[in-house]
């Protein structure tokens, strides 16, 4: 059974000595998905270095193969994709099973749904709970037929693409890079110009990669904080080289661990510094974190830097809702940092956390409560009453098949008096397969529970 629950792997973390050393977080998951997808849509060969080899990204690689690309990993660890080209996708022989990969599934719906083929999407128990209607609505306007779907527009669902995709102007209903990207990717197979309007700018990896592969794209300001992005359909994309920088969402876990574990000093290498992805760092600096950027440079069209992080005395702050798109995946570990801060931290406008791998807002609140940290959900805001260095811990956290909940509360256990336990760490492999061994190399006490 492809979606049978695998055996749970409980883990526990406990206070030990300070964390010391250097590490490189895995390649950025967002860019890894997109590099494979653009390789599928390009002509010629795309060479990818530093691809995140987690389960989510490997599911996208498998989907690219099923849709007509040749995808191989060479002996040096580089990935090579020989694409089918826009308009050249083939109908897959079976279901495209994305496991836990929400980004891969949603972006690929835009790709496959704009081609005259029939594709069925499915995933694990977590992905089956996540809403897809926000992706399907614009695709239907572009001519895609939803042949079948689970209740509420969820997977498993089947799409049949049109003979000719209709270009549209679409205003996204939420600040979501996945919605934006799905529409732009669908627009690549239309005969005209597809435009996406977002009132709040979201991560721009798709736009950067469109340029890198040779698409004609324009990006203009829209309102106070938004953007209007337009792509000309039916370009000839050309395979190219992509260097994947370290994922700031993954680097967030050792970063916060170093901040809250007394005496720690850690260097995290090659972290992407795209301004639409650095909301967590901006927030932690406001809280008093000692984070130093070293050796800033360009890799794969993105600015990267090494980060030196030292244990710091943090103070509670108010995090504005406008910052959410630049740190949407980092709120669970920010909540951990807030628990060790002095005074309350209010994180505003967290509606999108309710539709992630789990209801992350509820899961974070429950995890904090299990650690003895006072907190409250007020509308779409999370308020955490920081306890300074006096977090009790000792509880068991239900991860709900969510890798970021799992890693966040393992980080908490490294500095909480009685440690922490999570009910399952198996899904950590979806985004950060080396998390536990790398943290142990820094001196972290993480063990099977």
MOPEBEL-V777273 format. One record per pair of residues at least 6 apart in sequence whose ideal C-beta (glycine too) atoms are under 8 Angstrom apart, sorted by sequence separation. I is the first residue (numbers start at 1). J is the second residue. If there is no record, write none. Layout:
BEGIN
i = {I | I}
j = {J | J}
END
This chain:
BEGIN
i = {51 | 65 | 73 | 74 | 84 | 98 | 113 | 122 | 140 | 149 | 150 | 173 | 187 | 211 | 221 | 222 | 258 | 285 | 297 | 298 | 353 | 354 | 368 | 369 | 376 | 377 | 399 | 413 | 440 | 39 | 64 | 72 | 73 | 98 | 112 | 146 | 149 | 150 | 172 | 187 | 210 | 220 | 221 | 257 | 258 | 284 | 296 | 297 | 324 | 327 | 338 | 353 | 354 | 368 | 375 | 376 | 399 | 413 | 428 | 439 | 38 | 71 | 72 | 136 | 148 | 149 | 172 | 186 | 219 | 220 | 258 | 296 | 297 | 353 | 354 | 375 | 397 | 412 | 413 | 428 | 39 | 71 | 96 | 148 | 149 | 219 | 257 | 296 | 338 | 375 | 397 | 61 | 70 | 71 | 98 | 136 | 148 | 184 | 207 | 219 | 281 | 295 | 335 | 365 | 374 | 375 | 399 | 410 | 436 | 35 | 70 | 121 | 146 | 147 | 172 | 183 | 218 | 255 | 294 | 295 | 334 | 350 | 353 | 365 | 373 | 374 | 409 | 425 | 36 | 69 | 70 | 96 | 109 | 146 | 147 | 184 | 207 | 217 | 218 | 254 | 293 | 294 | 335 | 365 | 373 | 397 | 410 | 35 | 69 | 108 | 136 | 146 | 147 | 170 | 183 | 217 | 255 | 293 | 294 | 334 | 409 | 69 | 145 | 217 | 254 | 293 | 294 | 373 | 36 | 69 | 144 | 145 | 168 | 204 | 216 | 217 | 292 | 319 | 362 | 372 | 410 | 32 | 35 | 68 | 96 | 105 | 144 | 145 | 180 | 215 | 216 | 291 | 292 | 331 | 361 | 368 | 406 | 64 | 67 | 132 | 136 | 144 | 145 | 215 | 251 | 291 | 292 | 365 | 405 | 61 | 105 | 143 | 144 | 180 | 291 | 364 | 373 | 406 | 32 | 133 | 143 | 168 | 216 | 290 | 331 | 361 | 372 | 393 | 406 | 32 | 68 | 133 | 139 | 142 | 167 | 215 | 251 | 273 | 289 | 290 | 371 | 372 | 393 | 36 | 68 | 102 | 131 | 132 | 136 | 143 | 144 | 165 | 185 | 210 | 214 | 290 | 361 | 371 | 372 | 391 | 406 | 407 | 67 | 68 | 89 | 101 | 105 | 128 | 131 | 132 | 143 | 165 | 180 | 184 | 207 | 214 | 215 | 246 | 290 | 316 | 331 | 371 | 372 | 394 | 406 | 27 | 29 | 33 | 37 | 67 | 89 | 96 | 98 | 100 | 109 | 131 | 132 | 142 | 143 | 167 | 175 | 184 | 199 | 204 | 214 | 246 | 248 | 273 | 289 | 314 | 371 | 372 | 393 | 394 | 397 | 399 | 401 | 27 | 28 | 33 | 36 | 40 | 96 | 98 | 99 | 100 | 130 | 142 | 165 | 166 | 167 | 170 | 172 | 175 | 198 | 199 | 201 | 213 | 214 | 246 | 248 | 288 | 314 | 324 | 328 | 371 | 391 | 392 | 393 | 394 | 396 | 397 | 399 | 403 | 27 | 29 | 32 | 36 | 39 | 67 | 92 | 95 | 96 | 97 | 98 | 99 | 102 | 110 | 114 | 129 | 130 | 132 | 141 | 142 | 165 | 167 | 169 | 170 | 171 | 172 | 175 | 177 | 181 | 197 | 200 | 201 | 213 | 245 | 246 | 247 | 248 | 255 | 259 | 288 | 289 | 316 | 324 | 328 | 370 | 391 | 392 | 393 | 394 | 395 | 396 | 397 | 398 | 399 | 402 | 403 | 407 | 26 | 66 | 89 | 91 | 94 | 95 | 96 | 97 | 100 | 101 | 106 | 109 | 113 | 128 | 142 | 164 | 165 | 167 | 168 | 169 | 170 | 171 | 172 | 175 | 176 | 177 | 180 | 184 | 199 | 200 | 201 | 213 | 245 | 246 | 248 | 255 | 281 | 288 | 314 | 315 | 316 | 319 | 324 | 369 | 370 | 371 | 389 | 391 | 392 | 393 | 394 | 395 | 396 | 397 | 399 | 401 | 403 | 419 | 26 | 29 | 33 | 37 | 40 | 66 | 90 | 91 | 92 | 95 | 100 | 105 | 109 | 128 | 141 | 164 | 167 | 168 | 170 | 171 | 172 | 175 | 177 | 188 | 199 | 213 | 245 | 267 | 287 | 288 | 314 | 315 | 316 | 318 | 319 | 321 | 322 | 329 | 370 | 390 | 393 | 396 | 403 | 404 | 422 | 26 | 29 | 32 | 36 | 40 | 49 | 51 | 66 | 87 | 89 | 91 | 99 | 102 | 114 | 120 | 127 | 128 | 169 | 171 | 177 | 198 | 212 | 249 | 252 | 256 | 274 | 287 | 314 | 315 | 316 | 317 | 318 | 319 | 320 | 321 | 324 | 328 | 332 | 367 | 399 | 403 | 407 | 421 | 40 | 49 | 63 | 98 | 106 | 110 | 113 | 114 | 118 | 141 | 177 | 197 | 198 | 248 | 255 | 270 | 273 | 274 | 287 | 313 | 316 | 317 | 319 | 320 | 331 | 335 | 339 | 351 | 403 | 410 | 39 | 48 | 66 | 109 | 114 | 138 | 197 | 212 | 248 | 259 | 272 | 273 | 284 | 287 | 316 | 318 | 350 | 367 | 414 | 47 | 48 | 113 | 197 | 198 | 259 | 272 | 273 | 286 | 332 | 349 | 350 | 366 | 367 | 414 | 39 | 47 | 48 | 123 | 138 | 196 | 197 | 248 | 272 | 273 | 332 | 335 | 339 | 348 | 349 | 350 | 366 | 414 | 47 | 48 | 63 | 122 | 195 | 196 | 209 | 248 | 271 | 331 | 335 | 348 | 413 | 46 | 62 | 121 | 122 | 195 | 196 | 270 | 271 | 283 | 339 | 347 | 363 | 36 | 45 | 46 | 62 | 63 | 121 | 195 | 270 | 271 | 332 | 346 | 347 | 363 | 45 | 46 | 120 | 121 | 194 | 255 | 270 | 271 | 283 | 346 | 347 | 363 | 410 | 45 | 46 | 120 | 121 | 193 | 194 | 269 | 346 | 347 | 363 | 44 | 59 | 60 | 120 | 121 | 193 | 268 | 345 | 367 | 371 | 42 | 44 | 59 | 119 | 120 | 134 | 193 | 194 | 267 | 268 | 344 | 345 | 363 | 43 | 59 | 118 | 119 | 134 | 192 | 193 | 267 | 283 | 335 | 344 | 40 | 42 | 60 | 63 | 118 | 138 | 142 | 192 | 267 | 268 | 282 | 344 | 345 | 358 | 359 | 364 | 367 | 371 | 39 | 41 | 43 | 56 | 59 | 118 | 119 | 134 | 144 | 191 | 266 | 267 | 344 | 358 | 360 | 363 | 367 | 36 | 39 | 40 | 41 | 42 | 56 | 117 | 118 | 135 | 139 | 188 | 190 | 191 | 265 | 266 | 341 | 343 | 357 | 358 | 35 | 39 | 40 | 41 | 55 | 56 | 57 | 60 | 67 | 116 | 117 | 135 | 138 | 139 | 142 | 187 | 189 | 190 | 265 | 279 | 282 | 283 | 342 | 357 | 358 | 360 | 364 | 36 | 41 | 55 | 56 | 59 | 63 | 67 | 116 | 134 | 138 | 142 | 184 | 188 | 189 | 264 | 265 | 279 | 339 | 341 | 357 | 360 | 367 | 371 | 35 | 55 | 113 | 115 | 116 | 187 | 188 | 264 | 265 | 279 | 338 | 340 | 342 | 356 | 357 | 56 | 57 | 112 | 114 | 116 | 135 | 139 | 184 | 188 | 264 | 279 | 280 | 335 | 339 | 340 | 341 | 357 | 358 | 56 | 60 | 113 | 114 | 138 | 142 | 263 | 278 | 279 | 289 | 338 | 339 | 340 | 356 | 40 | 112 | 180 | 188 | 262 | 276 | 277 | 278 | 335 | 340 | 371 | 105 | 109 | 259 | 261 | 276 | 277 | 280 | 284 | 287 | 370 | 114 | 258 | 259 | 260 | 275 | 279 | 283 | 287 | 331 | 340 | 67 | 142 | 255 | 258 | 259 | 339 | 258 | 259 | 280 | 284 | 245 | 255 | 260 | 280 | 287 | 245 | 254 | 259 | 243 | 244 | 251 | 98 | 243 | 245 | 242 | 246 | 287 | 245 | 321 | 95 | 167 | 33 | 165 | 316 | 205 | 33 | 37 | 41 | 204 | 316 | 33 | 37 | 40 | 107 | 110 | 114 | 203 | 315 | 333 | 106 | 110 | 114 | 204 | 314 | 332 | 336 | 30 | 34 | 106 | 109 | 110 | 113 | 114 | 203 | 332 | 335 | 336 | 339 | 29 | 33 | 37 | 107 | 110 | 111 | 114 | 115 | 202 | 203 | 333 | 103 | 106 | 107 | 110 | 111 | 114 | 201 | 329 | 332 | 333 | 336 | 340 | 102 | 106 | 110 | 114 | 260 | 332 | 336 | 252 | 256 | 260 | 107 | 252 | 256 | 259 | 333 | 249 | 253 | 256 | 260 | 249 | 252 | 256 | 259 | 248 | 252 | 212 | 211 | 209 | 208 | 208 | 2 | 225 | 86 | 87 | 86 | 3 | 2 | 3 | 5 | 3 | 3 | 200 | 203 | 202 | 203 | 201 | 3 | 200 | 262 | 41 | 30 | 34 | 41 | 87 | 37 | 86 | 177 | 86 | 175 | 86 | 175 | 85 | 86 | 260 | 85 | 260 | 261 | 262 | 83 | 253 | 257 | 260 | 261 | 249 | 253 | 256 | 260 | 83 | 82 | 253 | 257 | 81 | 253 | 257 | 34 | 38 | 42 | 34 | 38 | 41 | 30 | 31 | 35 | 38 | 30 | 34 | 38 | 176 | 266 | 28 | 174 | 175 | 31 | 174 | 253 | 250 | 249 | 250 | 253 | 257 | 247 | 254 | 258 | 250 | 254 | 257 | 253 | 257 | 254 | 47 | 49 | 52 | 43 | 46 | 47 | 48 | 49 | 50 | 51 | 43 | 44 | 45 | 46 | 47 | 48 | 49 | 50 | 42 | 43 | 44 | 46 | 47 | 49 | 50 | 52 | 41 | 42 | 43 | 46 | 48 | 50 | 42 | 42 | 38 | 39 | 38 | 35 | 35 | 31 | 32 | 31 | 31 | 28 | 27 | 28 | 30 | 27 | 28 | 29 | 27 | 28 | 26 | 27 | 28 | 29 | 25 | 26 | 28 | 29 | 24 | 25 | 28 | 25 | 26 | 131 | 25 | 130 | 25 | 130 | 130 | 25 | 129 | 127 | 23 | 126 | 126 | 19 | 19 | 19 | 31 | 19 | 18 | 23 | 25 | 18 | 20 | 22 | 23 | 24 | 28 | 18 | 19 | 20 | 21 | 22 | 23 | 24 | 25 | 15 | 17 | 18 | 19 | 20 | 21 | 22 | 23 | 24 | 25 | 18 | 19 | 22 | 102 | 102 | 100 | 31 | 31 | 126 | 126 | 125 | 126 | 124 | 18 | 100 | 126 | 100 | 100 | 101 | 100 | 99 | 55 | 56 | 54 | 55 | 56 | 54 | 54 | 54 | 55 | 52 | 54 | 53 | 11 | 19 | 13 | 13 | 15 | 16 | 11 | 13 | 14 | 15 | 13 | 14 | 15 | 12 | 13 | 15 | 15 | 29 | 15 | 14 | 26 | 13 | 26 | 12 | 13 | 25 | 26 | 12 | 26 | 12 | 11 | 12 | 10 | 11 | 10 | 10 | 10 | 11 | 8 | 9 | 10 | 23 | 8 | 9 | 9 | 8 | 23 | 7 | 23 | 6 | 19 | 21 | 21 | 20 | 21 | 19 | 20 | 19 | 11 | 18 | 19 | 17 | 16 | 16 | 16 | 15 | 13 | 14 | 13 | 13 | 14 | 12 | 13 | 11 | 12 | 11 | 12 | 11 | 12 | 10 | 11 | 9 | 10}
j = {57 | 71 | 79 | 80 | 90 | 104 | 119 | 128 | 146 | 155 | 156 | 179 | 193 | 217 | 227 | 228 | 264 | 291 | 303 | 304 | 359 | 360 | 374 | 375 | 382 | 383 | 405 | 419 | 446 | 46 | 71 | 79 | 80 | 105 | 119 | 153 | 156 | 157 | 179 | 194 | 217 | 227 | 228 | 264 | 265 | 291 | 303 | 304 | 331 | 334 | 345 | 360 | 361 | 375 | 382 | 383 | 406 | 420 | 435 | 446 | 46 | 79 | 80 | 144 | 156 | 157 | 180 | 194 | 227 | 228 | 266 | 304 | 305 | 361 | 362 | 383 | 405 | 420 | 421 | 436 | 48 | 80 | 105 | 157 | 158 | 228 | 266 | 305 | 347 | 384 | 406 | 71 | 80 | 81 | 108 | 146 | 158 | 194 | 217 | 229 | 291 | 305 | 345 | 375 | 384 | 385 | 409 | 420 | 446 | 46 | 81 | 132 | 157 | 158 | 183 | 194 | 229 | 266 | 305 | 306 | 345 | 361 | 364 | 376 | 384 | 385 | 420 | 436 | 48 | 81 | 82 | 108 | 121 | 158 | 159 | 196 | 219 | 229 | 230 | 266 | 305 | 306 | 347 | 377 | 385 | 409 | 422 | 48 | 82 | 121 | 149 | 159 | 160 | 183 | 196 | 230 | 268 | 306 | 307 | 347 | 422 | 83 | 159 | 231 | 268 | 307 | 308 | 387 | 51 | 84 | 159 | 160 | 183 | 219 | 231 | 232 | 307 | 334 | 377 | 387 | 425 | 48 | 51 | 84 | 112 | 121 | 160 | 161 | 196 | 231 | 232 | 307 | 308 | 347 | 377 | 384 | 422 | 81 | 84 | 149 | 153 | 161 | 162 | 232 | 268 | 308 | 309 | 382 | 422 | 79 | 123 | 161 | 162 | 198 | 309 | 382 | 391 | 424 | 51 | 152 | 162 | 187 | 235 | 309 | 350 | 380 | 391 | 412 | 425 | 52 | 88 | 153 | 159 | 162 | 187 | 235 | 271 | 293 | 309 | 310 | 391 | 392 | 413 | 57 | 89 | 123 | 152 | 153 | 157 | 164 | 165 | 186 | 206 | 231 | 235 | 311 | 382 | 392 | 393 | 412 | 427 | 428 | 89 | 90 | 111 | 123 | 127 | 150 | 153 | 154 | 165 | 187 | 202 | 206 | 229 | 236 | 237 | 268 | 312 | 338 | 353 | 393 | 394 | 416 | 428 | 50 | 52 | 56 | 60 | 90 | 112 | 119 | 121 | 123 | 132 | 154 | 155 | 165 | 166 | 190 | 198 | 207 | 222 | 227 | 237 | 269 | 271 | 296 | 312 | 337 | 394 | 395 | 416 | 417 | 420 | 422 | 424 | 51 | 52 | 57 | 60 | 64 | 120 | 122 | 123 | 124 | 154 | 166 | 189 | 190 | 191 | 194 | 196 | 199 | 222 | 223 | 225 | 237 | 238 | 270 | 272 | 312 | 338 | 348 | 352 | 395 | 415 | 416 | 417 | 418 | 420 | 421 | 423 | 427 | 52 | 54 | 57 | 61 | 64 | 92 | 117 | 120 | 121 | 122 | 123 | 124 | 127 | 135 | 139 | 154 | 155 | 157 | 166 | 167 | 190 | 192 | 194 | 195 | 196 | 197 | 200 | 202 | 206 | 222 | 225 | 226 | 238 | 270 | 271 | 272 | 273 | 280 | 284 | 313 | 314 | 341 | 349 | 353 | 395 | 416 | 417 | 418 | 419 | 420 | 421 | 422 | 423 | 424 | 427 | 428 | 432 | 52 | 92 | 115 | 117 | 120 | 121 | 122 | 123 | 126 | 127 | 132 | 135 | 139 | 154 | 168 | 190 | 191 | 193 | 194 | 195 | 196 | 197 | 198 | 201 | 202 | 203 | 206 | 210 | 225 | 226 | 227 | 239 | 271 | 272 | 274 | 281 | 307 | 314 | 340 | 341 | 342 | 345 | 350 | 395 | 396 | 397 | 415 | 417 | 418 | 419 | 420 | 421 | 422 | 423 | 425 | 427 | 429 | 445 | 53 | 56 | 60 | 64 | 67 | 93 | 117 | 118 | 119 | 122 | 127 | 132 | 136 | 155 | 168 | 191 | 194 | 195 | 197 | 198 | 199 | 202 | 204 | 215 | 226 | 240 | 272 | 294 | 314 | 315 | 341 | 342 | 343 | 345 | 346 | 348 | 349 | 356 | 397 | 417 | 420 | 423 | 430 | 431 | 449 | 54 | 57 | 60 | 64 | 68 | 77 | 79 | 94 | 115 | 117 | 119 | 127 | 130 | 142 | 148 | 155 | 156 | 197 | 199 | 205 | 226 | 240 | 277 | 280 | 284 | 302 | 315 | 342 | 343 | 344 | 345 | 346 | 347 | 348 | 349 | 352 | 356 | 360 | 395 | 427 | 431 | 435 | 449 | 69 | 78 | 92 | 127 | 135 | 139 | 142 | 143 | 147 | 170 | 206 | 226 | 227 | 277 | 284 | 299 | 302 | 303 | 316 | 342 | 345 | 346 | 348 | 349 | 360 | 364 | 368 | 380 | 432 | 439 | 69 | 78 | 96 | 139 | 144 | 168 | 227 | 242 | 278 | 289 | 302 | 303 | 314 | 317 | 346 | 348 | 380 | 397 | 444 | 78 | 79 | 144 | 228 | 229 | 290 | 303 | 304 | 317 | 363 | 380 | 381 | 397 | 398 | 445 | 71 | 79 | 80 | 155 | 170 | 228 | 229 | 280 | 304 | 305 | 364 | 367 | 371 | 380 | 381 | 382 | 398 | 446 | 80 | 81 | 96 | 155 | 228 | 229 | 242 | 281 | 304 | 364 | 368 | 381 | 446 | 80 | 96 | 155 | 156 | 229 | 230 | 304 | 305 | 317 | 373 | 381 | 397 | 71 | 80 | 81 | 97 | 98 | 156 | 230 | 305 | 306 | 367 | 381 | 382 | 398 | 81 | 82 | 156 | 157 | 230 | 291 | 306 | 307 | 319 | 382 | 383 | 399 | 446 | 82 | 83 | 157 | 158 | 230 | 231 | 306 | 383 | 384 | 400 | 82 | 97 | 98 | 158 | 159 | 231 | 306 | 383 | 405 | 409 | 81 | 83 | 98 | 158 | 159 | 173 | 232 | 233 | 306 | 307 | 383 | 384 | 402 | 83 | 99 | 158 | 159 | 174 | 232 | 233 | 307 | 323 | 375 | 384 | 81 | 83 | 101 | 104 | 159 | 179 | 183 | 233 | 308 | 309 | 323 | 385 | 386 | 399 | 400 | 405 | 408 | 412 | 81 | 83 | 85 | 98 | 101 | 160 | 161 | 176 | 186 | 233 | 308 | 309 | 386 | 400 | 402 | 405 | 409 | 79 | 82 | 83 | 84 | 85 | 99 | 160 | 161 | 178 | 182 | 231 | 233 | 234 | 308 | 309 | 384 | 386 | 400 | 401 | 79 | 83 | 84 | 85 | 99 | 100 | 101 | 104 | 111 | 160 | 161 | 179 | 182 | 183 | 186 | 231 | 233 | 234 | 309 | 323 | 326 | 327 | 386 | 401 | 402 | 404 | 408 | 81 | 86 | 100 | 101 | 104 | 108 | 112 | 161 | 179 | 183 | 187 | 229 | 233 | 234 | 309 | 310 | 324 | 384 | 386 | 402 | 405 | 412 | 416 | 81 | 101 | 159 | 161 | 162 | 233 | 234 | 310 | 311 | 325 | 384 | 386 | 388 | 402 | 403 | 103 | 104 | 159 | 161 | 163 | 182 | 186 | 231 | 235 | 311 | 326 | 327 | 382 | 386 | 387 | 388 | 404 | 405 | 104 | 108 | 161 | 162 | 186 | 190 | 311 | 326 | 327 | 337 | 386 | 387 | 388 | 404 | 89 | 161 | 229 | 237 | 311 | 325 | 326 | 327 | 384 | 389 | 420 | 155 | 159 | 309 | 311 | 326 | 327 | 330 | 334 | 337 | 420 | 165 | 309 | 310 | 311 | 326 | 330 | 334 | 338 | 382 | 391 | 119 | 194 | 307 | 310 | 311 | 391 | 311 | 312 | 333 | 337 | 299 | 309 | 314 | 334 | 341 | 300 | 309 | 314 | 299 | 300 | 307 | 155 | 300 | 302 | 300 | 304 | 345 | 304 | 380 | 156 | 233 | 101 | 233 | 384 | 274 | 103 | 107 | 111 | 274 | 386 | 104 | 108 | 111 | 178 | 181 | 185 | 274 | 386 | 404 | 178 | 182 | 186 | 276 | 386 | 404 | 408 | 103 | 107 | 179 | 182 | 183 | 186 | 187 | 276 | 405 | 408 | 409 | 412 | 103 | 107 | 111 | 181 | 184 | 185 | 188 | 189 | 276 | 277 | 407 | 178 | 181 | 182 | 185 | 186 | 189 | 276 | 404 | 407 | 408 | 411 | 415 | 178 | 182 | 186 | 190 | 336 | 408 | 412 | 329 | 333 | 337 | 185 | 330 | 334 | 337 | 411 | 329 | 333 | 336 | 340 | 330 | 333 | 337 | 340 | 330 | 334 | 301 | 301 | 301 | 301 | 302 | 97 | 322 | 188 | 189 | 189 | 122 | 122 | 123 | 125 | 124 | 125 | 322 | 325 | 325 | 326 | 325 | 128 | 325 | 389 | 185 | 177 | 181 | 188 | 234 | 185 | 234 | 325 | 235 | 324 | 236 | 325 | 236 | 237 | 411 | 237 | 412 | 414 | 415 | 237 | 407 | 411 | 414 | 415 | 404 | 408 | 411 | 415 | 239 | 239 | 410 | 414 | 239 | 411 | 415 | 205 | 209 | 213 | 206 | 210 | 213 | 203 | 205 | 209 | 212 | 205 | 209 | 213 | 352 | 442 | 205 | 351 | 352 | 209 | 352 | 432 | 431 | 431 | 432 | 435 | 439 | 431 | 438 | 442 | 435 | 439 | 442 | 439 | 444 | 442 | 239 | 241 | 244 | 236 | 239 | 240 | 241 | 242 | 243 | 244 | 237 | 238 | 239 | 240 | 241 | 242 | 243 | 244 | 237 | 238 | 239 | 241 | 242 | 244 | 245 | 247 | 237 | 238 | 239 | 242 | 244 | 246 | 239 | 240 | 237 | 239 | 242 | 242 | 244 | 242 | 244 | 244 | 245 | 244 | 244 | 245 | 247 | 245 | 246 | 247 | 246 | 247 | 246 | 247 | 248 | 249 | 246 | 247 | 249 | 250 | 246 | 247 | 250 | 248 | 250 | 355 | 250 | 355 | 251 | 356 | 357 | 254 | 358 | 357 | 254 | 357 | 358 | 254 | 257 | 258 | 272 | 261 | 261 | 266 | 268 | 262 | 264 | 266 | 267 | 268 | 272 | 263 | 264 | 265 | 266 | 267 | 268 | 269 | 270 | 261 | 263 | 264 | 265 | 266 | 267 | 268 | 269 | 270 | 271 | 265 | 266 | 269 | 356 | 357 | 357 | 300 | 302 | 400 | 401 | 401 | 402 | 401 | 311 | 401 | 427 | 403 | 427 | 430 | 430 | 430 | 429 | 430 | 429 | 430 | 431 | 430 | 431 | 432 | 433 | 431 | 433 | 433 | 406 | 414 | 410 | 411 | 413 | 414 | 410 | 412 | 413 | 414 | 413 | 414 | 415 | 413 | 414 | 416 | 417 | 431 | 419 | 419 | 431 | 419 | 432 | 419 | 420 | 432 | 433 | 420 | 434 | 421 | 421 | 422 | 421 | 422 | 422 | 423 | 424 | 425 | 423 | 424 | 425 | 438 | 424 | 425 | 426 | 426 | 441 | 426 | 442 | 426 | 439 | 441 | 442 | 442 | 443 | 442 | 443 | 443 | 436 | 443 | 444 | 443 | 443 | 444 | 445 | 445 | 444 | 445 | 445 | 446 | 447 | 446 | 447 | 446 | 447 | 447 | 448 | 448 | 449 | 448 | 449 | 448 | 449}
END
